[in-house]
Amino acid sequence: MLLSTLIILNGFDFVIGITANWKERSSLKAFRGGIKKGIMWMWIGIANLVYLLLSELGYEASEVLPNLAALYYIIMEIISLEENSKKLGMNMPAPLVFFIQKLKDIFNSKTGGEQ
């Protein structure tokens, strides 16, 4: 279910991102976006490989790692969709905006970065 959700959100983010940045589009920017999506899927794959390794070693809770990796990227996709929707002049419903802002605050406080 998590991977299906992530695939759907990837598609939405790709389409909305291109639409929101239509006037600023460039081959380099599209290429970098594609590379970022590829790297995201690489990390999902690595999390699943670690899951398989931990399962083989007999750890019962090993499925937590790929699920957390997928959830992290799902949240990042939702944040990206929110930002691109704003560029198109379509604000998200207030409860979703509140939820996304809280997620941004959590990630920024844990990573020290800006999302």
C-alpha positions as CSV (number, residue, x, y, z in Angstrom):
1,M,0.0,0.0,0.0
2,L,2.8,2.4,0.9
3,L,4.6,1.9,-2.4
4,S,1.4,2.2,-4.4
5,T,0.7,5.5,-2.6
6,L,4.2,6.7,-3.3
7,I,3.9,5.9,-7.0
8,I,0.6,7.8,-7.3
9,L,2.0,10.8,-5.5
10,N,5.2,10.7,-7.7
11,G,2.9,10.9,-10.7
12,F,0.8,13.8,-9.3
13,D,4.0,15.6,-8.2
14,F,5.5,15.3,-11.7
15,V,2.5,16.6,-13.5
16,I,1.7,19.4,-11.0
17,G,5.4,20.3,-10.8
18,I,5.7,20.7,-14.6
19,T,2.4,22.6,-14.7
20,A,3.3,25.0,-11.9
21,N,6.7,25.7,-13.3
22,W,5.7,25.9,-17.0
23,K,7.2,29.3,-17.7
24,E,10.5,28.4,-15.9
25,R,10.9,25.0,-17.5
26,S,14.3,23.8,-18.6
27,S,15.9,20.6,-19.6
28,L,18.4,20.8,-16.8
29,K,15.7,21.4,-14.2
30,A,13.7,18.4,-15.5
31,F,16.8,16.2,-15.6
32,R,17.7,17.1,-12.0
33,G,14.1,16.4,-10.9
34,G,14.2,13.0,-12.6
35,I,17.6,12.3,-10.9
36,K,16.1,13.2,-7.6
37,K,13.1,10.8,-8.1
38,G,15.6,8.1,-9.2
39,I,17.6,8.6,-6.0
40,M,14.5,8.5,-3.9
41,W,13.6,5.1,-5.4
42,M,17.2,4.0,-4.9
43,W,16.8,4.6,-1.2
44,I,13.5,2.8,-1.1
45,G,15.3,-0.2,-2.8
46,I,18.2,0.0,-0.3
47,A,15.7,0.0,2.6
48,N,14.0,-3.1,1.2
49,L,17.4,-4.8,0.7
50,V,18.3,-4.1,4.4
51,Y,14.8,-5.4,5.3
52,L,15.6,-8.7,3.4
53,L,19.0,-8.9,5.1
54,L,17.6,-8.4,8.6
55,S,14.8,-10.9,7.9
56,E,17.4,-13.4,6.8
57,L,19.3,-12.8,10.1
58,G,16.1,-13.5,12.1
59,Y,15.0,-10.0,13.1
60,E,11.2,-9.8,13.4
61,A,10.8,-6.0,13.3
62,S,12.8,-5.5,10.1
63,E,9.8,-4.4,8.0
64,V,9.8,-1.1,10.0
65,L,12.8,0.3,8.0
66,P,11.3,0.1,4.5
67,N,7.9,1.4,5.8
68,L,9.6,4.4,7.5
69,A,11.5,5.2,4.3
70,A,8.4,5.0,2.2
71,L,6.5,7.2,4.7
72,Y,9.3,9.8,4.7
73,Y,9.1,10.1,0.9
74,I,5.3,10.1,1.0
75,I,5.4,13.1,3.3
76,M,8.0,14.8,1.1
77,E,5.8,14.3,-2.0
78,I,2.8,15.8,-0.1
79,I,4.8,18.8,0.9
80,S,6.0,19.2,-2.8
81,L,2.4,18.9,-4.0
82,E,1.3,21.6,-1.5
83,E,4.0,24.0,-2.7
84,N,3.3,23.5,-6.4
85,S,-0.4,23.8,-5.8
86,K,0.2,27.2,-4.2
87,K,2.1,28.3,-7.4
88,L,-1.0,27.4,-9.4
89,G,-3.2,29.5,-7.1
90,M,-5.0,26.5,-5.6
91,N,-4.6,26.5,-1.9
92,M,-5.1,23.2,0.0
93,P,-7.8,22.9,2.6
94,A,-6.8,24.4,6.0
95,P,-6.6,21.1,7.9
96,L,-4.1,19.7,5.3
97,V,-2.1,22.9,5.3
98,F,-1.9,22.7,9.2
99,F,-0.8,19.1,9.0
100,I,1.8,19.8,6.3
101,Q,3.2,22.8,8.3
102,K,3.6,20.6,11.4
103,L,5.4,18.0,9.3
104,K,7.7,20.6,7.9
105,D,8.4,21.9,11.4
106,I,9.2,18.3,12.6
107,F,11.6,17.6,9.7
108,N,13.3,21.0,10.0
109,S,13.9,20.6,13.7
110,K,15.2,17.0,13.3
111,T,17.4,17.6,10.2
112,G,18.3,21.3,10.7
113,G,17.3,21.9,7.1
114,E,14.6,23.7,5.2
115,Q,11.9,21.7,3.5
